[in-house]
Amino acid sequence: MDQTTTRPEPSAPTAVPASAKPRSRTRLGRVRRWGDLPTAPRRAAIIVLLLAVWQFYVELSGVNPLLVSSPTEVGQAIFEGFADGTLLAATGTTLQILLTAMVIGMVLAAVFTTLATWTKFGEDLLVLLTSMLNPLPSIAVLPLAILWFGLSTTALVVVIANAVIWPISINVSMGFRTANPTVVAVARNIGLSGWRLVRDVLMPAALPHTISGLKTGWAFGWRTIIAAELVFGVAGSGGGLGYFINDARYFLRTPDVFAGLVTIAAIGIVLDLAFTFVERRTVIKWGMKEAT
């Protein structure tokens, strides 16, 4: 009896879904490779790209040099400004005034938020003051500060401190209110109250909000002091970066105008790195926030 062996016919090749195909050259792959790079090289590459676009625009568009200076001209102006001390002195003056106002604003914000934590009156006072003064542009207080203190550094400090207090107070009070109620209850049960409760429990719990408030307050302070110094420069007084920019504008030194603006931007980058360093050593290290 013959037994014929039947071989199974080869099946048609199964089509591979497009989603299963390697996508190493797709845009998603490029984004992933870009995201795998450390933060500093990524952002440095973006800065270089922006400077290149700026340089090409100035060279190819034929724009009036009184309107836009090239990065090379701005870099030369920054070097000369720091070499002869004019830009360095202006930067130092602005930072000194801003740091003084920041310290005053931080102390007052701590007082307001602590009182708001202790008493209902303090809470109502903080809510009322932040509702009235936080939306108010701080530069609008400058004329009143000039009437009170004249064209002086004190007037600048008062205006900047007013810009700093309220964003810090809002963020810190939010951190106090969102603290883990179980932890707060345990702290009260073991006898913590008043200043010890604020110092040992609420302040550590509110640290992410505090850093966020300091960032916002610093940004508000920067904008306020530059605007105020521009006004002081028009009035014939000053000496900070705002005065430097206004003086360069008056004498049509466009590279110096850009040099002042770039200096402000560079200081902003440095301060952002400082805040990021503090976050990594505190809230990220303690698991209160994910690293980016």
Contacts in CASP RR format, 6 or more apart in sequence:
PFRMAT RR
TARGET T0000
AUTHOR 0000-0000-0000
METHOD contacts of the structure
MODEL  1
MDQTTTRPEPSAPTAVPASAKPRSRTRLGRVRRWGDLPTAPRRAAIIVLL
LAVWQFYVELSGVNPLLVSSPTEVGQAIFEGFADGTLLAATGTTLQILLT
AMVIGMVLAAVFTTLATWTKFGEDLLVLLTSMLNPLPSIAVLPLAILWFG
LSTTALVVVIANAVIWPISINVSMGFRTANPTVVAVARNIGLSGWRLVRD
VLMPAALPHTISGLKTGWAFGWRTIIAAELVFGVAGSGGGLGYFINDARY
FLRTPDVFAGLVTIAAIGIVLDLAFTFVERRTVIKWGMKEAT
23 29 0 8 1.000
34 42 0 8 1.000
35 42 0 8 1.000
39 292 0 8 1.000
51 71 0 8 1.000
54 70 0 8 1.000
54 71 0 8 1.000
55 70 0 8 1.000
55 71 0 8 1.000
55 72 0 8 1.000
57 63 0 8 1.000
57 68 0 8 1.000
58 68 0 8 1.000
58 69 0 8 1.000
58 70 0 8 1.000
58 71 0 8 1.000
59 70 0 8 1.000
65 73 0 8 1.000
65 254 0 8 1.000
66 252 0 8 1.000
66 254 0 8 1.000
67 254 0 8 1.000
68 254 0 8 1.000
69 77 0 8 1.000
69 254 0 8 1.000
69 255 0 8 1.000
69 257 0 8 1.000
69 258 0 8 1.000
73 255 0 8 1.000
73 258 0 8 1.000
74 255 0 8 1.000
74 258 0 8 1.000
74 259 0 8 1.000
74 262 0 8 1.000
75 255 0 8 1.000
75 259 0 8 1.000
75 262 0 8 1.000
76 255 0 8 1.000
77 253 0 8 1.000
77 255 0 8 1.000
77 256 0 8 1.000
77 258 0 8 1.000
77 259 0 8 1.000
78 87 0 8 1.000
78 259 0 8 1.000
78 260 0 8 1.000
78 262 0 8 1.000
78 263 0 8 1.000
81 87 0 8 1.000
81 88 0 8 1.000
81 256 0 8 1.000
81 259 0 8 1.000
82 88 0 8 1.000
86 244 0 8 1.000
87 244 0 8 1.000
87 256 0 8 1.000
87 259 0 8 1.000
87 260 0 8 1.000
87 263 0 8 1.000
89 239 0 8 1.000
89 240 0 8 1.000
90 239 0 8 1.000
90 240 0 8 1.000
90 241 0 8 1.000
90 242 0 8 1.000
90 243 0 8 1.000
90 244 0 8 1.000
90 260 0 8 1.000
91 240 0 8 1.000
91 241 0 8 1.000
91 263 0 8 1.000
91 267 0 8 1.000
92 240 0 8 1.000
93 238 0 8 1.000
93 239 0 8 1.000
93 240 0 8 1.000
93 241 0 8 1.000
94 225 0 8 1.000
94 226 0 8 1.000
94 229 0 8 1.000
94 240 0 8 1.000
94 241 0 8 1.000
94 242 0 8 1.000
95 267 0 8 1.000
97 153 0 8 1.000
97 156 0 8 1.000
97 157 0 8 1.000
97 160 0 8 1.000
97 225 0 8 1.000
97 240 0 8 1.000
98 160 0 8 1.000
98 221 0 8 1.000
98 222 0 8 1.000
98 225 0 8 1.000
100 157 0 8 1.000
101 156 0 8 1.000
101 157 0 8 1.000
101 158 0 8 1.000
101 160 0 8 1.000
101 161 0 8 1.000
101 163 0 8 1.000
101 164 0 8 1.000
101 221 0 8 1.000
101 225 0 8 1.000
102 160 0 8 1.000
102 161 0 8 1.000
102 164 0 8 1.000
102 217 0 8 1.000
102 218 0 8 1.000
102 221 0 8 1.000
104 157 0 8 1.000
104 161 0 8 1.000
104 164 0 8 1.000
105 161 0 8 1.000
105 164 0 8 1.000
105 165 0 8 1.000
105 168 0 8 1.000
106 164 0 8 1.000
106 168 0 8 1.000
106 214 0 8 1.000
108 161 0 8 1.000
108 165 0 8 1.000
109 164 0 8 1.000
109 165 0 8 1.000
109 166 0 8 1.000
109 168 0 8 1.000
109 169 0 8 1.000
109 172 0 8 1.000
110 172 0 8 1.000
112 122 0 8 1.000
112 125 0 8 1.000
112 126 0 8 1.000
112 129 0 8 1.000
112 165 0 8 1.000
112 169 0 8 1.000
113 126 0 8 1.000
113 169 0 8 1.000
113 172 0 8 1.000
113 173 0 8 1.000
113 176 0 8 1.000
114 195 0 8 1.000
114 198 0 8 1.000
115 121 0 8 1.000
115 122 0 8 1.000
115 125 0 8 1.000
115 126 0 8 1.000
116 122 0 8 1.000
116 123 0 8 1.000
116 125 0 8 1.000
116 126 0 8 1.000
116 127 0 8 1.000
116 173 0 8 1.000
116 176 0 8 1.000
117 123 0 8 1.000
117 173 0 8 1.000
117 176 0 8 1.000
117 198 0 8 1.000
117 202 0 8 1.000
118 194 0 8 1.000
126 169 0 8 1.000
126 173 0 8 1.000
129 166 0 8 1.000
130 166 0 8 1.000
130 169 0 8 1.000
130 170 0 8 1.000
133 162 0 8 1.000
133 165 0 8 1.000
133 166 0 8 1.000
134 166 0 8 1.000
134 167 0 8 1.000
134 170 0 8 1.000
138 159 0 8 1.000
138 160 0 8 1.000
138 162 0 8 1.000
138 163 0 8 1.000
138 220 0 8 1.000
138 221 0 8 1.000
138 224 0 8 1.000
139 159 0 8 1.000
139 224 0 8 1.000
139 227 0 8 1.000
139 228 0 8 1.000
139 231 0 8 1.000
141 158 0 8 1.000
141 159 0 8 1.000
141 162 0 8 1.000
142 155 0 8 1.000
142 159 0 8 1.000
142 228 0 8 1.000
142 231 0 8 1.000
145 154 0 8 1.000
145 155 0 8 1.000
145 156 0 8 1.000
145 158 0 8 1.000
145 159 0 8 1.000
146 155 0 8 1.000
148 155 0 8 1.000
148 158 0 8 1.000
149 155 0 8 1.000
149 158 0 8 1.000
151 232 0 8 1.000
151 235 0 8 1.000
151 236 0 8 1.000
151 237 0 8 1.000
151 238 0 8 1.000
155 228 0 8 1.000
156 225 0 8 1.000
156 228 0 8 1.000
156 229 0 8 1.000
156 232 0 8 1.000
159 224 0 8 1.000
159 228 0 8 1.000
160 221 0 8 1.000
160 224 0 8 1.000
160 225 0 8 1.000
160 228 0 8 1.000
163 217 0 8 1.000
163 220 0 8 1.000
163 221 0 8 1.000
163 223 0 8 1.000
163 224 0 8 1.000
164 217 0 8 1.000
164 218 0 8 1.000
164 220 0 8 1.000
164 221 0 8 1.000
167 213 0 8 1.000
167 216 0 8 1.000
167 217 0 8 1.000
167 220 0 8 1.000
168 210 0 8 1.000
168 213 0 8 1.000
168 214 0 8 1.000
168 216 0 8 1.000
168 217 0 8 1.000
170 213 0 8 1.000
171 209 0 8 1.000
171 210 0 8 1.000
171 212 0 8 1.000
171 213 0 8 1.000
171 216 0 8 1.000
172 206 0 8 1.000
172 209 0 8 1.000
172 210 0 8 1.000
172 213 0 8 1.000
174 206 0 8 1.000
174 209 0 8 1.000
175 202 0 8 1.000
175 205 0 8 1.000
175 206 0 8 1.000
175 208 0 8 1.000
175 209 0 8 1.000
175 210 0 8 1.000
176 198 0 8 1.000
176 202 0 8 1.000
176 205 0 8 1.000
176 206 0 8 1.000
178 205 0 8 1.000
178 206 0 8 1.000
178 209 0 8 1.000
179 201 0 8 1.000
179 202 0 8 1.000
179 205 0 8 1.000
179 206 0 8 1.000
180 205 0 8 1.000
183 201 0 8 1.000
183 205 0 8 1.000
184 197 0 8 1.000
184 201 0 8 1.000
184 202 0 8 1.000
187 197 0 8 1.000
187 200 0 8 1.000
187 201 0 8 1.000
188 197 0 8 1.000
192 200 0 8 1.000
192 201 0 8 1.000
203 210 0 8 1.000
207 282 0 8 1.000
207 283 0 8 1.000
207 288 0 8 1.000
208 279 0 8 1.000
208 283 0 8 1.000
208 288 0 8 1.000
208 289 0 8 1.000
211 275 0 8 1.000
211 278 0 8 1.000
211 279 0 8 1.000
211 282 0 8 1.000
211 283 0 8 1.000
214 275 0 8 1.000
215 272 0 8 1.000
215 275 0 8 1.000
218 271 0 8 1.000
222 264 0 8 1.000
222 268 0 8 1.000
225 242 0 8 1.000
226 241 0 8 1.000
226 242 0 8 1.000
226 245 0 8 1.000
226 264 0 8 1.000
229 238 0 8 1.000
229 239 0 8 1.000
229 240 0 8 1.000
229 241 0 8 1.000
229 242 0 8 1.000
229 243 0 8 1.000
229 246 0 8 1.000
230 242 0 8 1.000
230 243 0 8 1.000
230 245 0 8 1.000
230 246 0 8 1.000
232 238 0 8 1.000
232 239 0 8 1.000
232 243 0 8 1.000
233 239 0 8 1.000
233 242 0 8 1.000
233 243 0 8 1.000
233 246 0 8 1.000
233 247 0 8 1.000
234 246 0 8 1.000
237 243 0 8 1.000
241 260 0 8 1.000
241 263 0 8 1.000
241 264 0 8 1.000
242 260 0 8 1.000
244 256 0 8 1.000
244 260 0 8 1.000
245 256 0 8 1.000
245 257 0 8 1.000
245 260 0 8 1.000
245 261 0 8 1.000
248 254 0 8 1.000
248 256 0 8 1.000
248 257 0 8 1.000
248 259 0 8 1.000
248 260 0 8 1.000
249 257 0 8 1.000
279 289 0 8 1.000
280 291 0 8 1.000
282 288 0 8 1.000
283 289 0 8 1.000
284 290 0 8 1.000
284 291 0 8 1.000
END
